[in-house]
Amino acid sequence: MIFKLMGKHQHYNWGGADFIPTWLKLENNNGQPYAEYWLGAHRSAPSLVEFEQKWLPLDRLLDTAPELLGDEGRAKFGNELPYLLKILDVKLPLSIQLHPTKSQAEQGFLQEEQQGVPLTASHRTYKDRNHKPEMMIALSDFWLLHGFKPLTQIIQDLQNIASLAPLAERIQHQGLPKVYAEIMQADQPQLEQWLLPIIEQYRPDYQQGKLSLNQAEYWVLYTLEAMDIPLTKLDAGLLCFYLFNIVHLEKGEGIYQGAGLPHAYLRGQNIELMAASDNVIRGGLTPKYVDIPALLNIIDYSEVVPKIIPCYHPEQQESNLFLYPTPLAQDFALQRLDFKAFSEERFTSSSASILLVMEGSLYLDLGNNAIHLKQGESVFISANTQVESIGEQNGYAVVATLP
């Protein structure tokens, strides 16, 4: 079975006002930020499905008819759709954050429930019992922080900045975990001692556009400006530009981020696919609640060399249906379906899937009738459904499913 699907918008203040409304052909006369577009059955913001000429929340449909998820999916994930598909427009830097493992999420959720912390409380850390591994594919040039750099590189970069050189020496003698914990709990005078000399030295070059986007100093100055951080209230997260990998993804490239890996989206638009969770443990660069004890308890200090998911190249593919490689993901998989006018493609959706048209338009043949989908429109496809598509205008869709 195939159901027309309508997602939910999230108007977080870090989002842009143009990309998502333009892509969805929506009017946004008041300049409201459109940060994310959600497609899934997460209980906090379920998408709507068209059923018998009515629009119903997808989670309610699945509660009523869990067989739509398929036997294999239900055996692994119960009667829940295990993933969440999003479109993001990152205008301002997001918080430095990481996500728990499944067991950590279950433990943290239970603890906060026993403490009586409301799910809607601003200081609530665990919103559900699930982990949140995630992958993304860039829709533009995209910049992010991704895991700790190799230790030798961290030490070298800190040694190159006079005010940070003592941190390099302490890391060599005390280890990265101890020094990182001290950085994240540093008071304002200490942050000023580390950061103000950098800001003073590099601000002229930043203002004149002389800094490279690969430089930590660029992002320190940019974040101060973009987030309107006063010099009297410096954020410990600014030091992370010297500790984490600064990653540039070209349009079409992607990356996978597992539990415990610290990261932050800095600028750009992307497709994001993740386990269906809203558990975010923040570590700076945000006005939201920063839970340092939780952060230090689960952060992964491993040295990371970013593994970029390469761009899709149609001339190298034998099929119009391409699977993005994310071998560590168990809760989701992302496929790309290319189509041209009058082209036909047939595949079987072995698990519950969401198909979202990114560009162009197509028809899904239902036998007696068809569903017409244009850019930004989507469907929910129940497990074990044969899908027959006919291209109308050249373009492509992405399909969220299970591995």
BALOBA-1460 file (C-alpha; in Angstrom, 3 decimals):
// residues 403
<rec num="1" residu="m" x="0.000" y="0.000" z="0.000"/>
<rec num="2" residu="i" x="1.126" y="3.538" z="-0.784"/>
<rec num="3" residu="f" x="-0.121" y="6.618" z="1.066"/>
<rec num="4" residu="k" x="0.421" y="10.278" z="0.204"/>
<rec num="5" residu="l" x="2.501" y="11.835" z="2.998"/>
<rec num="6" residu="m" x="2.768" y="15.371" z="4.387"/>
<rec num="7" residu="g" x="5.685" y="16.335" z="6.643"/>
<rec num="8" residu="k" x="6.028" y="18.710" z="9.586"/>
<rec num="9" residu="h" x="8.015" y="21.949" z="9.666"/>
<rec num="10" residu="q" x="10.302" y="22.937" z="12.535"/>
<rec num="11" residu="h" x="10.875" y="26.683" z="12.917"/>
<rec num="12" residu="y" x="14.067" y="26.695" z="15.003"/>
<rec num="13" residu="n" x="15.830" y="30.050" z="15.051"/>
<rec num="14" residu="w" x="19.009" y="28.693" z="13.413"/>
<rec num="15" residu="g" x="17.136" y="27.920" z="10.196"/>
<rec num="16" residu="g" x="16.982" y="29.971" z="7.023"/>
<rec num="17" residu="a" x="13.850" y="31.649" z="5.744"/>
<rec num="18" residu="d" x="14.189" y="30.816" z="2.032"/>
<rec num="19" residu="f" x="15.531" y="27.361" z="1.149"/>
<rec num="20" residu="i" x="12.779" y="25.053" z="2.448"/>
<rec num="21" residu="p" x="9.836" y="27.363" z="1.535"/>
<rec num="22" residu="t" x="11.259" y="27.823" z="-1.984"/>
<rec num="23" residu="w" x="11.864" y="24.083" z="-2.390"/>
<rec num="24" residu="l" x="8.324" y="23.290" z="-1.169"/>
<rec num="25" residu="k" x="6.831" y="26.264" z="-3.053"/>
<rec num="26" residu="l" x="5.449" y="27.824" z="0.124"/>
<rec num="27" residu="e" x="4.931" y="31.498" z="0.825"/>
<rec num="28" residu="n" x="6.917" y="32.875" z="3.743"/>
<rec num="29" residu="n" x="5.994" y="36.527" z="3.740"/>
<rec num="30" residu="n" x="6.889" y="37.090" z="7.400"/>
<rec num="31" residu="g" x="10.408" y="35.660" z="7.050"/>
<rec num="32" residu="q" x="9.814" y="32.845" z="9.560"/>
<rec num="33" residu="p" x="12.794" y="30.457" z="9.887"/>
<rec num="34" residu="y" x="12.231" y="27.033" z="8.324"/>
<rec num="35" residu="a" x="14.998" y="24.944" z="9.886"/>
<rec num="36" residu="e" x="13.795" y="21.380" z="9.313"/>
<rec num="37" residu="y" x="11.172" y="19.420" z="7.403"/>
<rec num="38" residu="w" x="10.366" y="16.094" z="9.119"/>
<rec num="39" residu="l" x="9.028" y="12.943" z="7.450"/>
<rec num="40" residu="g" x="8.316" y="10.075" z="9.821"/>
<rec num="41" residu="a" x="6.260" y="8.862" z="12.747"/>
<rec num="42" residu="h" x="8.162" y="10.393" z="15.678"/>
<rec num="43" residu="r" x="5.581" y="10.951" z="18.413"/>
<rec num="44" residu="s" x="6.530" y="14.605" z="18.903"/>
<rec num="45" residu="a" x="5.856" y="15.609" z="15.283"/>
<rec num="46" residu="p" x="4.371" y="12.787" z="13.177"/>
<rec num="47" residu="s" x="3.781" y="13.301" z="9.473"/>
<rec num="48" residu="l" x="0.252" y="13.059" z="8.104"/>
<rec num="49" residu="v" x="-0.929" y="10.365" z="5.693"/>
<rec num="50" residu="e" x="-3.904" y="10.551" z="3.370"/>
<rec num="51" residu="f" x="-6.253" y="7.683" z="4.234"/>
<rec num="52" residu="e" x="-9.824" y="7.428" z="2.903"/>
<rec num="53" residu="q" x="-9.764" y="11.118" z="1.913"/>
<rec num="54" residu="k" x="-8.703" y="12.211" z="5.405"/>
<rec num="55" residu="w" x="-5.319" y="13.222" z="6.796"/>
<rec num="56" residu="l" x="-4.235" y="11.151" z="9.810"/>
<rec num="57" residu="p" x="-1.006" y="11.188" z="11.872"/>
<rec num="58" residu="l" x="1.286" y="8.428" z="10.625"/>
<rec num="59" residu="d" x="1.958" y="7.160" z="14.149"/>
<rec num="60" residu="r" x="-1.782" y="6.648" z="14.688"/>
<rec num="61" residu="l" x="-2.084" y="4.748" z="11.407"/>
<rec num="62" residu="l" x="0.787" y="2.473" z="12.417"/>
<rec num="63" residu="d" x="-0.705" y="1.960" z="15.894"/>
<rec num="64" residu="t" x="-3.900" y="0.791" z="14.207"/>
<rec num="65" residu="a" x="-2.240" y="-1.233" z="11.445"/>
<rec num="66" residu="p" x="1.298" y="-2.197" z="12.573"/>
<rec num="67" residu="e" x="1.414" y="-4.872" z="9.873"/>
<rec num="68" residu="l" x="2.235" y="-2.042" z="7.444"/>
<rec num="69" residu="l" x="5.737" y="-2.063" z="8.972"/>
<rec num="70" residu="g" x="6.386" y="-5.655" z="7.874"/>
<rec num="71" residu="d" x="7.376" y="-8.693" z="9.911"/>
<rec num="72" residu="e" x="11.137" y="-8.121" z="9.663"/>
<rec num="73" residu="g" x="10.943" y="-4.496" z="10.797"/>
<rec num="74" residu="r" x="8.571" y="-5.321" z="13.662"/>
<rec num="75" residu="a" x="10.836" y="-8.150" z="14.845"/>
<rec num="76" residu="k" x="13.768" y="-5.734" z="15.145"/>
<rec num="77" residu="f" x="12.095" y="-2.467" z="16.149"/>
<rec num="78" residu="g" x="8.637" y="-3.307" z="17.471"/>
<rec num="79" residu="n" x="5.600" y="-1.462" z="16.179"/>
<rec num="80" residu="e" x="7.503" y="1.754" z="15.459"/>
<rec num="81" residu="l" x="8.924" y="3.258" z="12.293"/>
<rec num="82" residu="p" x="12.622" y="3.203" z="13.286"/>
<rec num="83" residu="y" x="13.877" y="6.178" z="11.287"/>
<rec num="84" residu="l" x="13.190" y="9.854" z="10.630"/>
<rec num="85" residu="l" x="13.899" y="11.606" z="7.313"/>
<rec num="86" residu="k" x="14.610" y="15.349" z="7.321"/>
<rec num="87" residu="i" x="15.553" y="18.266" z="5.121"/>
<rec num="88" residu="l" x="17.670" y="20.862" z="6.968"/>
<rec num="89" residu="d" x="18.614" y="24.458" z="6.214"/>
<rec num="90" residu="v" x="21.438" y="25.507" z="8.529"/>
<rec num="91" residu="k" x="21.790" y="29.303" z="8.388"/>
<rec num="92" residu="l" x="23.371" y="29.701" z="11.832"/>
<rec num="93" residu="p" x="25.636" y="27.183" z="13.607"/>
<rec num="94" residu="l" x="23.874" y="24.467" z="15.573"/>
<rec num="95" residu="s" x="24.929" y="23.467" z="19.067"/>
<rec num="96" residu="i" x="27.858" y="21.133" z="19.590"/>
<rec num="97" residu="q" x="26.102" y="17.894" z="20.400"/>
<rec num="98" residu="l" x="26.229" y="14.137" z="20.578"/>
<rec num="99" residu="h" x="23.746" y="11.327" z="20.930"/>
<rec num="100" residu="p" x="23.589" y="8.357" z="23.329"/>
<rec num="101" residu="t" x="23.713" y="4.650" z="22.629"/>
<rec num="102" residu="k" x="20.486" y="2.683" z="22.966"/>
<rec num="103" residu="s" x="21.329" y="1.484" z="26.491"/>
<rec num="104" residu="q" x="22.417" y="4.973" z="27.589"/>
<rec num="105" residu="a" x="19.178" y="6.439" z="26.256"/>
<rec num="106" residu="e" x="17.059" y="3.841" z="28.049"/>
<rec num="107" residu="q" x="18.938" y="4.444" z="31.307"/>
<rec num="108" residu="g" x="18.829" y="8.236" z="31.011"/>
<rec num="109" residu="f" x="15.150" y="8.300" z="30.070"/>
<rec num="110" residu="l" x="14.210" y="6.087" z="33.028"/>
<rec num="111" residu="q" x="16.239" y="8.224" z="35.431"/>
<rec num="112" residu="e" x="14.581" y="11.460" z="34.317"/>
<rec num="113" residu="e" x="11.163" y="9.817" z="34.457"/>
<rec num="114" residu="q" x="11.818" y="8.722" z="38.043"/>
<rec num="115" residu="q" x="12.967" y="12.248" z="38.874"/>
<rec num="116" residu="g" x="9.683" y="13.594" z="37.545"/>
<rec num="117" residu="v" x="11.264" y="15.820" z="34.881"/>
<rec num="118" residu="p" x="8.491" y="16.693" z="32.373"/>
<rec num="119" residu="l" x="9.152" y="15.677" z="28.763"/>
<rec num="120" residu="t" x="8.664" y="19.291" z="27.714"/>
<rec num="121" residu="a" x="11.026" y="20.738" z="30.350"/>
<rec num="122" residu="s" x="13.866" y="22.857" z="28.940"/>
<rec num="123" residu="h" x="16.368" y="20.981" z="31.119"/>
<rec num="124" residu="r" x="15.179" y="17.545" z="29.998"/>
<rec num="125" residu="t" x="18.007" y="15.668" z="28.231"/>
<rec num="126" residu="y" x="16.425" y="12.326" z="27.281"/>
<rec num="127" residu="k" x="13.169" y="12.765" z="25.342"/>
<rec num="128" residu="d" x="12.810" y="9.077" z="24.440"/>
<rec num="129" residu="r" x="14.446" y="5.668" z="24.905"/>
<rec num="130" residu="n" x="16.175" y="5.469" z="21.550"/>
<rec num="131" residu="h" x="19.656" y="6.082" z="20.199"/>
<rec num="132" residu="k" x="20.202" y="8.507" z="17.320"/>
<rec num="133" residu="p" x="22.843" y="7.511" z="14.789"/>
<rec num="134" residu="e" x="22.474" y="9.684" z="11.696"/>
<rec num="135" residu="m" x="23.689" y="10.201" z="8.163"/>
<rec num="136" residu="m" x="23.482" y="13.209" z="5.870"/>
<rec num="137" residu="i" x="23.856" y="14.039" z="2.189"/>
<rec num="138" residu="a" x="24.772" y="17.634" z="1.370"/>
<rec num="139" residu="l" x="22.436" y="19.641" z="-0.863"/>
<rec num="140" residu="s" x="24.933" y="22.511" z="-1.032"/>
<rec num="141" residu="d" x="28.450" y="23.201" z="0.158"/>
<rec num="142" residu="f" x="28.171" y="22.079" z="3.777"/>
<rec num="143" residu="w" x="30.431" y="22.699" z="6.788"/>
<rec num="144" residu="l" x="30.377" y="20.783" z="10.062"/>
<rec num="145" residu="l" x="32.409" y="19.698" z="13.070"/>
<rec num="146" residu="h" x="32.872" y="15.927" z="13.237"/>
<rec num="147" residu="g" x="34.681" y="14.096" z="16.047"/>
<rec num="148" residu="f" x="38.056" y="14.719" z="17.669"/>
<rec num="149" residu="k" x="41.012" y="15.261" z="15.362"/>
<rec num="150" residu="p" x="44.021" y="12.946" z="15.679"/>
<rec num="151" residu="l" x="45.780" y="13.814" z="18.937"/>
<rec num="152" residu="t" x="49.014" y="14.878" z="17.237"/>
<rec num="153" residu="q" x="47.054" y="17.346" z="15.122"/>
<rec num="154" residu="i" x="45.215" y="18.749" z="18.155"/>
<rec num="155" residu="i" x="48.494" y="19.310" z="19.988"/>
<rec num="156" residu="q" x="50.124" y="20.925" z="16.966"/>
<rec num="157" residu="d" x="47.175" y="23.273" z="16.352"/>
<rec num="158" residu="l" x="47.082" y="24.349" z="20.002"/>
<rec num="159" residu="q" x="50.841" y="24.922" z="20.054"/>
<rec num="160" residu="n" x="50.502" y="27.300" z="17.104"/>
<rec num="161" residu="i" x="48.323" y="29.654" z="19.186"/>
<rec num="162" residu="a" x="50.205" y="31.323" z="22.063"/>
<rec num="163" residu="s" x="47.208" y="31.552" z="24.414"/>
<rec num="164" residu="l" x="46.338" y="27.883" z="23.818"/>
<rec num="165" residu="a" x="49.844" y="26.414" z="23.958"/>
<rec num="166" residu="p" x="49.526" y="25.572" z="27.686"/>
<rec num="167" residu="l" x="46.542" y="23.361" z="26.795"/>
<rec num="168" residu="a" x="48.717" y="21.390" z="24.391"/>
<rec num="169" residu="e" x="51.260" y="20.752" z="27.144"/>
<rec num="170" residu="r" x="48.566" y="19.675" z="29.604"/>
<rec num="171" residu="i" x="47.031" y="17.290" z="27.084"/>
<rec num="172" residu="q" x="50.451" y="15.676" z="26.608"/>
<rec num="173" residu="h" x="50.839" y="15.161" z="30.374"/>
<rec num="174" residu="q" x="47.250" y="14.653" z="31.593"/>
<rec num="175" residu="g" x="45.456" y="13.263" z="28.543"/>
<rec num="176" residu="l" x="42.694" y="14.667" z="26.351"/>
<rec num="177" residu="p" x="39.665" y="13.547" z="28.454"/>
<rec num="178" residu="k" x="40.849" y="15.393" z="31.572"/>
<rec num="179" residu="v" x="41.740" y="18.593" z="29.709"/>
<rec num="180" residu="y" x="38.538" y="18.563" z="27.632"/>
<rec num="181" residu="a" x="36.496" y="18.240" z="30.839"/>
<rec num="182" residu="e" x="38.347" y="21.239" z="32.288"/>
<rec num="183" residu="i" x="37.689" y="23.271" z="29.118"/>
<rec num="184" residu="m" x="33.977" y="22.522" z="29.185"/>
<rec num="185" residu="q" x="33.737" y="23.561" z="32.856"/>
<rec num="186" residu="a" x="36.040" y="26.604" z="32.641"/>
<rec num="187" residu="d" x="34.888" y="29.886" z="34.172"/>
<rec num="188" residu="q" x="34.619" y="33.137" z="32.245"/>
<rec num="189" residu="p" x="38.030" y="34.600" z="33.216"/>
<rec num="190" residu="q" x="39.742" y="31.428" z="31.998"/>
<rec num="191" residu="l" x="37.784" y="31.448" z="28.712"/>
<rec num="192" residu="e" x="38.753" y="35.071" z="28.187"/>
<rec num="193" residu="q" x="42.408" y="34.242" z="28.783"/>
<rec num="194" residu="w" x="42.273" y="31.566" z="26.083"/>
<rec num="195" residu="l" x="40.043" y="33.272" z="23.526"/>
<rec num="196" residu="l" x="40.368" y="37.051" z="23.692"/>
<rec num="197" residu="p" x="43.943" y="37.131" z="22.267"/>
<rec num="198" residu="i" x="42.733" y="35.012" z="19.319"/>
<rec num="199" residu="i" x="39.721" y="37.262" z="18.715"/>
<rec num="200" residu="e" x="41.822" y="40.408" z="18.898"/>
<rec num="201" residu="q" x="44.519" y="39.070" z="16.569"/>
<rec num="202" residu="y" x="42.297" y="37.574" z="13.881"/>
<rec num="203" residu="r" x="39.270" y="39.889" z="13.850"/>
<rec num="204" residu="p" x="40.787" y="42.308" z="11.249"/>
<rec num="205" residu="d" x="41.548" y="39.441" z="8.856"/>
<rec num="206" residu="y" x="38.067" y="38.002" z="9.394"/>
<rec num="207" residu="q" x="36.401" y="41.331" z="8.675"/>
<rec num="208" residu="q" x="38.467" y="41.691" z="5.488"/>
<rec num="209" residu="g" x="37.603" y="38.173" z="4.304"/>
<rec num="210" residu="k" x="41.179" y="36.942" z="4.527"/>
<rec num="211" residu="l" x="40.555" y="33.823" z="6.637"/>
<rec num="212" residu="s" x="40.057" y="30.393" z="5.083"/>
<rec num="213" residu="l" x="36.970" y="28.388" z="6.022"/>
<rec num="214" residu="n" x="39.350" y="25.573" z="6.958"/>
<rec num="215" residu="q" x="40.783" y="27.738" z="9.766"/>
<rec num="216" residu="a" x="39.507" y="27.407" z="13.315"/>
<rec num="217" residu="e" x="39.874" y="31.186" z="13.703"/>
<rec num="218" residu="y" x="37.357" y="31.829" z="10.923"/>
<rec num="219" residu="w" x="34.701" y="29.759" z="12.690"/>
<rec num="220" residu="v" x="35.471" y="31.286" z="16.104"/>
<rec num="221" residu="l" x="34.900" y="34.788" z="14.691"/>
<rec num="222" residu="y" x="31.962" y="33.734" z="12.521"/>
<rec num="223" residu="t" x="30.193" y="31.985" z="15.415"/>
<rec num="224" residu="l" x="30.693" y="34.976" z="17.709"/>
<rec num="225" residu="e" x="29.078" y="37.166" z="15.070"/>
<rec num="226" residu="a" x="26.329" y="34.817" z="13.889"/>
<rec num="227" residu="m" x="25.214" y="33.850" z="17.400"/>
<rec num="228" residu="d" x="25.775" y="37.353" z="18.814"/>
<rec num="229" residu="i" x="27.972" y="36.033" z="21.648"/>
<rec num="230" residu="p" x="29.277" y="38.914" z="23.821"/>
<rec num="231" residu="l" x="32.930" y="38.884" z="24.809"/>
<rec num="232" residu="t" x="31.830" y="38.948" z="28.438"/>
<rec num="233" residu="k" x="29.928" y="35.673" z="28.011"/>
<rec num="234" residu="l" x="32.250" y="33.508" z="25.962"/>
<rec num="235" residu="d" x="31.210" y="29.922" z="25.277"/>
<rec num="236" residu="a" x="33.502" y="26.963" z="25.958"/>
<rec num="237" residu="g" x="32.281" y="25.442" z="22.702"/>
<rec num="238" residu="l" x="34.426" y="27.960" z="20.808"/>
<rec num="239" residu="l" x="37.519" y="25.982" z="21.861"/>
<rec num="240" residu="c" x="36.136" y="22.945" z="20.027"/>
<rec num="241" residu="f" x="37.122" y="24.448" z="16.676"/>
<rec num="242" residu="y" x="40.683" y="23.562" z="17.723"/>
<rec num="243" residu="l" x="39.784" y="20.058" z="18.929"/>
<rec num="244" residu="f" x="37.336" y="18.692" z="16.346"/>
<rec num="245" residu="n" x="37.622" y="18.023" z="12.627"/>
<rec num="246" residu="i" x="36.344" y="20.902" z="10.499"/>
<rec num="247" residu="v" x="34.754" y="19.092" z="7.547"/>
<rec num="248" residu="h" x="33.707" y="20.532" z="4.199"/>
<rec num="249" residu="l" x="31.285" y="18.455" z="2.142"/>
<rec num="250" residu="e" x="30.634" y="19.314" z="-1.465"/>
<rec num="251" residu="k" x="27.094" y="19.013" z="-2.808"/>
<rec num="252" residu="g" x="26.228" y="15.315" z="-3.079"/>
<rec num="253" residu="e" x="28.787" y="14.119" z="-0.530"/>
<rec num="254" residu="g" x="27.726" y="12.801" z="2.872"/>
<rec num="255" residu="i" x="28.830" y="11.522" z="6.259"/>
<rec num="256" residu="y" x="27.673" y="9.124" z="8.985"/>
<rec num="257" residu="q" x="27.743" y="9.970" z="12.697"/>
<rec num="258" residu="g" x="27.356" y="7.321" z="15.369"/>
<rec num="259" residu="a" x="26.660" y="7.395" z="19.106"/>
<rec num="260" residu="g" x="28.982" y="9.460" z="21.277"/>
<rec num="261" residu="l" x="30.628" y="11.290" z="18.393"/>
<rec num="262" residu="p" x="30.660" y="15.063" z="19.018"/>
<rec num="263" residu="h" x="29.542" y="17.128" z="16.053"/>
<rec num="264" residu="a" x="27.914" y="20.374" z="14.992"/>
<rec num="265" residu="y" x="26.392" y="21.560" z="11.740"/>
<rec num="266" residu="l" x="27.800" y="24.961" z="10.817"/>
<rec num="267" residu="r" x="26.375" y="26.023" z="7.456"/>
<rec num="268" residu="g" x="24.477" y="24.624" z="4.468"/>
<rec num="269" residu="q" x="21.525" y="22.479" z="3.454"/>
<rec num="270" residu="n" x="21.242" y="18.703" z="3.621"/>
<rec num="271" residu="i" x="19.160" y="15.567" z="3.612"/>
<rec num="272" residu="e" x="19.388" y="13.872" z="7.006"/>
<rec num="273" residu="l" x="18.300" y="10.351" z="7.932"/>
<rec num="274" residu="m" x="18.495" y="9.107" z="11.496"/>
<rec num="275" residu="a" x="17.057" y="6.742" z="14.044"/>
<rec num="276" residu="a" x="13.695" y="8.047" z="15.257"/>
<rec num="277" residu="s" x="14.862" y="9.905" z="18.340"/>
<rec num="278" residu="d" x="15.088" y="13.439" z="19.688"/>
<rec num="279" residu="n" x="17.819" y="12.739" z="22.259"/>
<rec num="280" residu="v" x="20.387" y="15.520" z="22.012"/>
<rec num="281" residu="i" x="23.134" y="16.104" z="24.594"/>
<rec num="282" residu="r" x="24.556" y="19.572" z="24.011"/>
<rec num="283" residu="g" x="28.092" y="20.726" z="24.649"/>
<rec num="284" residu="g" x="28.070" y="24.426" z="23.888"/>
<rec num="285" residu="l" x="27.254" y="27.091" z="21.295"/>
<rec num="286" residu="t" x="23.574" y="27.160" z="22.199"/>
<rec num="287" residu="p" x="21.170" y="29.044" z="24.453"/>
<rec num="288" residu="k" x="19.530" y="25.681" z="25.190"/>
<rec num="289" residu="y" x="20.290" y="23.466" z="28.166"/>
<rec num="290" residu="v" x="23.887" y="22.205" z="28.196"/>
<rec num="291" residu="d" x="24.232" y="19.021" z="30.252"/>
<rec num="292" residu="i" x="27.988" y="18.823" z="30.873"/>
<rec num="293" residu="p" x="27.881" y="15.768" z="33.209"/>
<rec num="294" residu="a" x="25.865" y="13.803" z="30.630"/>
<rec num="295" residu="l" x="28.186" y="15.002" z="27.877"/>
<rec num="296" residu="l" x="31.352" y="13.929" z="29.681"/>
<rec num="297" residu="n" x="29.771" y="10.604" z="30.589"/>
<rec num="298" residu="i" x="29.140" y="9.447" z="27.030"/>
<rec num="299" residu="i" x="31.434" y="11.424" z="24.709"/>
<rec num="300" residu="d" x="33.708" y="9.353" z="22.475"/>
<rec num="301" residu="y" x="37.306" y="10.635" z="22.600"/>
<rec num="302" residu="s" x="38.441" y="8.439" z="19.709"/>
<rec num="303" residu="e" x="40.627" y="10.047" z="17.065"/>
<rec num="304" residu="v" x="38.507" y="10.428" z="13.955"/>
<rec num="305" residu="v" x="39.540" y="10.684" z="10.330"/>
<rec num="306" residu="p" x="36.269" y="11.644" z="8.600"/>
<rec num="307" residu="k" x="34.936" y="9.022" z="6.177"/>
<rec num="308" residu="i" x="33.169" y="10.907" z="3.426"/>
<rec num="309" residu="i" x="30.292" y="9.222" z="1.582"/>
<rec num="310" residu="p" x="31.214" y="9.937" z="-2.068"/>
<rec num="311" residu="c" x="29.001" y="11.773" z="-4.533"/>
<rec num="312" residu="y" x="26.560" y="9.764" z="-6.586"/>
<rec num="313" residu="h" x="27.724" y="9.423" z="-10.203"/>
<rec num="314" residu="p" x="24.973" y="8.031" z="-12.445"/>
<rec num="315" residu="e" x="27.402" y="7.063" z="-15.221"/>
<rec num="316" residu="q" x="29.054" y="4.628" z="-12.787"/>
<rec num="317" residu="q" x="25.800" y="2.868" z="-11.859"/>
<rec num="318" residu="e" x="24.095" y="-0.034" z="-13.557"/>
<rec num="319" residu="s" x="20.709" y="0.745" z="-11.997"/>
<rec num="320" residu="n" x="18.675" y="3.912" z="-11.477"/>
<rec num="321" residu="l" x="18.274" y="2.890" z="-7.817"/>
<rec num="322" residu="f" x="21.445" y="3.603" z="-5.827"/>
<rec num="323" residu="l" x="22.141" y="2.750" z="-2.156"/>
<rec num="324" residu="y" x="24.321" y="5.209" z="-0.211"/>
<rec num="325" residu="p" x="26.975" y="3.223" z="1.700"/>
<rec num="326" residu="t" x="26.531" y="3.414" z="5.492"/>
<rec num="327" residu="p" x="27.646" y="-0.022" z="6.713"/>
<rec num="328" residu="l" x="27.315" y="0.851" z="10.436"/>
<rec num="329" residu="a" x="23.659" y="1.919" z="10.194"/>
<rec num="330" residu="q" x="21.120" y="-0.681" z="11.297"/>
<rec num="331" residu="d" x="18.029" y="1.515" z="11.762"/>
<rec num="332" residu="f" x="17.944" y="3.036" z="8.291"/>
<rec num="333" residu="a" x="19.269" y="3.073" z="4.745"/>
<rec num="334" residu="l" x="19.036" y="5.775" z="2.090"/>
<rec num="335" residu="q" x="18.537" y="5.117" z="-1.598"/>
<rec num="336" residu="r" x="18.501" y="7.478" z="-4.548"/>
<rec num="337" residu="l" x="16.064" y="6.900" z="-7.413"/>
<rec num="338" residu="d" x="16.957" y="8.715" z="-10.640"/>
<rec num="339" residu="f" x="14.287" y="9.152" z="-13.318"/>
<rec num="340" residu="k" x="13.790" y="10.793" z="-16.680"/>
<rec num="341" residu="a" x="10.662" y="11.701" z="-18.567"/>
<rec num="342" residu="f" x="8.776" y="8.504" z="-19.536"/>
<rec num="343" residu="s" x="11.351" y="6.269" z="-17.831"/>
<rec num="344" residu="e" x="9.967" y="3.367" z="-15.818"/>
<rec num="345" residu="e" x="11.419" y="1.777" z="-12.704"/>
<rec num="346" residu="r" x="10.094" y="-1.128" z="-10.669"/>
<rec num="347" residu="f" x="11.286" y="-2.205" z="-7.227"/>
<rec num="348" residu="t" x="9.882" y="-3.915" z="-4.160"/>
<rec num="349" residu="s" x="9.914" y="-2.110" z="-0.840"/>
<rec num="350" residu="s" x="10.699" y="-5.019" z="1.510"/>
<rec num="351" residu="s" x="10.289" y="-2.795" z="4.609"/>
<rec num="352" residu="a" x="8.237" y="0.304" z="5.347"/>
<rec num="353" residu="s" x="9.718" y="3.153" z="3.305"/>
<rec num="354" residu="i" x="9.338" y="6.868" z="2.647"/>
<rec num="355" residu="l" x="9.892" y="8.192" z="-0.871"/>
<rec num="356" residu="l" x="10.567" y="11.929" z="-1.212"/>
<rec num="357" residu="v" x="10.893" y="13.673" z="-4.583"/>
<rec num="358" residu="m" x="13.875" y="16.037" z="-4.466"/>
<rec num="359" residu="e" x="13.731" y="17.316" z="-8.059"/>
<rec num="360" residu="g" x="11.404" y="16.816" z="-11.013"/>
<rec num="361" residu="s" x="8.160" y="14.857" z="-10.934"/>
<rec num="362" residu="l" x="6.901" y="11.307" z="-11.414"/>
<rec num="363" residu="y" x="3.875" y="9.039" z="-11.163"/>
<rec num="364" residu="l" x="3.516" y="5.979" z="-8.950"/>
<rec num="365" residu="d" x="1.312" y="3.440" z="-10.695"/>
<rec num="366" residu="l" x="-1.319" y="1.982" z="-8.344"/>
<rec num="367" residu="g" x="-3.080" y="-0.132" z="-10.966"/>
<rec num="368" residu="n" x="-6.510" y="1.501" z="-11.145"/>
<rec num="369" residu="n" x="-5.069" y="4.987" z="-10.598"/>
<rec num="370" residu="a" x="-1.772" y="6.760" z="-9.903"/>
<rec num="371" residu="i" x="-0.198" y="9.148" z="-7.413"/>
<rec num="372" residu="h" x="1.445" y="12.188" z="-8.963"/>
<rec num="373" residu="l" x="4.438" y="13.506" z="-7.007"/>
<rec num="374" residu="k" x="6.345" y="16.690" z="-7.712"/>
<rec num="375" residu="q" x="9.326" y="18.294" z="-5.977"/>
<rec num="376" residu="g" x="8.947" y="18.202" z="-2.173"/>
<rec num="377" residu="e" x="6.090" y="15.689" z="-2.180"/>
<rec num="378" residu="s" x="6.317" y="12.256" z="-0.600"/>
<rec num="379" residu="v" x="4.619" y="8.938" z="0.112"/>
<rec num="380" residu="f" x="4.691" y="6.288" z="2.803"/>
<rec num="381" residu="i" x="5.116" y="2.805" z="1.321"/>
<rec num="382" residu="s" x="4.116" y="-0.197" z="3.418"/>
<rec num="383" residu="a" x="6.372" y="-3.250" z="3.611"/>
<rec num="384" residu="n" x="6.382" y="-5.768" z="0.756"/>
<rec num="385" residu="t" x="4.876" y="-3.325" z="-1.722"/>
<rec num="386" residu="q" x="5.868" y="-3.357" z="-5.369"/>
<rec num="387" residu="v" x="6.527" y="0.182" z="-6.546"/>
<rec num="388" residu="e" x="6.217" y="1.127" z="-10.212"/>
<rec num="389" residu="s" x="7.322" y="4.635" z="-11.066"/>
<rec num="390" residu="i" x="7.038" y="6.558" z="-14.320"/>
<rec num="391" residu="g" x="9.068" y="9.717" z="-14.732"/>
<rec num="392" residu="e" x="7.320" y="12.894" z="-15.837"/>
<rec num="393" residu="q" x="10.086" y="15.507" z="-15.572"/>
<rec num="394" residu="n" x="13.759" y="14.616" z="-15.127"/>
<rec num="395" residu="g" x="14.809" y="14.469" z="-11.492"/>
<rec num="396" residu="y" x="15.443" y="12.211" z="-8.538"/>
<rec num="397" residu="a" x="13.861" y="10.990" z="-5.308"/>
<rec num="398" residu="v" x="15.346" y="9.607" z="-2.115"/>
<rec num="399" residu="v" x="13.930" y="6.538" z="-0.420"/>
<rec num="400" residu="a" x="14.343" y="6.002" z="3.323"/>
<rec num="401" residu="t" x="14.071" y="2.353" z="4.273"/>
<rec num="402" residu="l" x="15.807" y="-0.399" z="6.279"/>
<rec num="403" residu="p" x="19.139" y="-1.984" z="5.323"/>
